[in-house]
Amino acid sequence: MKLLCIKENFKKAILNSERIVSKQTTLPILNNILFEVDKNTLKLSATNLEIGIISKLSAKTERIGKITIPAKTISGFVSNLPSENKNITLETINQELKISSGSLRATIKGLSADEFPLIPPKKADYLFSIPANKLKEIILKTLPCVAFNEIRQELTGVNVILTEESVFFAATDSFRLSEGSFKLEKEDKNQEIYSVFIKNINNIIIPANTFIELLRVISGETNRVVVTIEDGQIFFEVDGIQIVSRLINGKYPEYKHIIPGSFKTKVILDRSLVQGAVKMASIFTSGKSGEIFLETKLENSKVIIGAKNSEVGENISEIKGDIVGQNQRVVFNPKYLLDGLSSITTSSTAILINSETSPVAIKEINEKTGEIIEDYIYIVMPIKN
C-alpha cells in the first residue's frame, strides 16, 4: 500500500483508535491498528473484542493493501510530529510501514492483516439519530450512577428504553439512580424501521465503556450521532467515525417504580451554594460513607446543611431557599448528593423530599420560567437512622 493524506486527520484517527486497543499479551494482534487502503480511502480499525472503532480518511492512494501496526508505536510517533508539515506519506514494504512527513522518517514493523479479528459490519439501516450535544449531556449525567461491580454485569451499563415518543437513558448502582430522556421528533427516526424494531426490542443495556469512548470522539463540531442496533450490537456514527459495541445480555432492574410520582416537600435552591455547603459539611464526616444532614425550615425559608463528628467537630450552613410543603430532615452520603448536584446544568436546583427514608429527587430548574425541567432526574437514597 502507498498513500498520501492530511496529517491532522491521520493523527486524530490514530489517537481515537489507540484508546480502544487492548493491552494484552495473549492475543498480540489486538495491540495493533489495522490499516486498509482502497481507492482514495484509508480505513483504520481497532478493537478489544468488546468495542471496535473504524475511522475512514480521504487519501491520495497509489497502491492498495493492508497491514496492522502496533498502536503504541504509531501513536507515539504521530503525537510528536511537528506542526509545519501538513501531509504524511505511508508505504508498506515486506510487513513494514514506512512513514514520512517533511524531513521526518520512520519505519515500524507490523503484523499480517489476515490475523486481525473481524469487526462486525453494519448491515441494517439506521434506527434513529440524536443531536450530539444532547446525547453528550445525557451521558455525562448518567455515567456517575453506573456500577463498576462485575457481580451484577447489567448494572455496569446504561439502560436504554425506546418508545415512539422518547429515548430514556438510566443507570443505577443501587444507592442512586439517574434518568435522562430525549424527545424524538419525526425527523429523528427512520420511522418505518424504528416502529417495527421497538415492537420486538425496546430495552437494551449499553456498556458504560462504550459511552466513554463515544464521548471522546464527539467534538464541538459534531452535529448528530446516528444509531443502528442489530444482532446484539450497537453502532454509533460520528463525523466519519463508527463505534461498534456489543450489548450487555441480561435484564435491567425495573427502576421506574422507584421514582416517586409526587413529593410532600419541594425546595428550590442556588445550586452552587448547596454544593459548597455539602462539600464543607463532608469535611466534618468520617470516611467515605460519612453522614451529613439536610433540614428544611419553613418558618424562615431556610435550608440547613451540616455534619457532626465526635472526633472532628461540627459544621452548619444556612441557605435561603423557596420551600413548599412540610419540614423535613434527611441524612445523606455526601458523595452521592454531590454527584447529583454536579449533574445539574442550571444555576438553580429542585430538591424533592417525601420523608427521611424515601427516595429524594434532584431536578433542574428552567432559568426563565422557574419551573422544574422534567427530562432529567437524579434519585438518591437517604441513610436511615
Steps between C-alpha positions, in 0.01 A plus 500: 500500500607858440314823567511867593254655749452805720711465814247644749221269380735203524618601848144535630400159361808333653439649843132397494599147401783470753262549794294196395797268451523215749808485722552125513764243408285194434386644166777736383303598188254689725783740588501610137299731275387362164588722200299432183553704184246504219442748221533850651430365852700400805305300758634453852346236730566406862321268742526344845235239400229691689525841336624573148573832331529566128623829353501581128726768354522646153840428348691520176576132443761354267480136613235314699577252775473436874715444808473521880729731696564516880272773634740622769782555251301677229315710759826612661642591160208710373455671838851646468486610139574872456223727377680634192420218258135450408527167320623152587605218266454130584645203312530131586795283399531141628277535810656835592330840491720784377378844608623838389390854581728781388852412608385233749516130417405187690467127434267294720484121492145365460304174501293341228152645462365146454532440878289802593154409642194596301310803631130429431385705201179701516237344277174670600396859435522754782236496775507855631730797543548741788664844522857448618486768770183351648637144500824620659306680773288193578804268510691731735199513733445124493848346525570596866225259609635198312627219722846366422445179696504207259295283736189656341613554143178669395569788741833570328306641206245766418143384450347647184124480455352582160144628454325666207529839667830488693826323579578453872851450641530370858771372733508385861746347745219420747582808713398766247331516163508744211271515200517736206273504197501634148175576319503353150374723221377357173823585322709324768364154418525265205128469558404171334802310631482661846134412558553136403819475705356623831211254475757222537782669693450817702736446793878459465809537722804682358837455677615814681842474332333533161350833601838612639659437160208670325551813711863512387416512130217753528651841430361851516446479125297179515140555395323168550569143605336230289400175674445150359421187703519145366600148605596591856719789380458877500664732246564872552606715204671830582679723248615212280591285802307184582498347849357150530437331833341188632188544712492358852289188531263501793194671639539844649322552834154654479582845630201712402307410816784638714436852372224657714202641312464793741685665786391659828777760505656702217810711563653728236854614573803656337695196380848639564408598858369150573812340349721720714304417816512124429874510429557693822289258704680199351825623662340432837405140422699181547592276206342467158157416640490793739162657571375852447148629560270733310219664696227734374365790707170625356466776762800694368536347149841355575673170440760383751778270382748368750697217658620407846784268591625431850860481379504788250239751613186640340391732221175678415407697185174691451372564148203713402257311279148469368331226705154355438345220708608344826816535710740213440828372637694253285845342542718440193829359386664828386667343193168379361337837562792685336489273195137591452561872543796483259276352230274806511578750224269782616584761763207398719402150605190339646534251787183295545436307823230273644655375824830415667486146358354559152693565175595866458499656151720773354384681187590800287315832496415694185694826527227708335176355639621367835322171429647155554646339186367148467744337255759413766480366854759386753378279783702443819410278791535660845694331777252355746568584863 
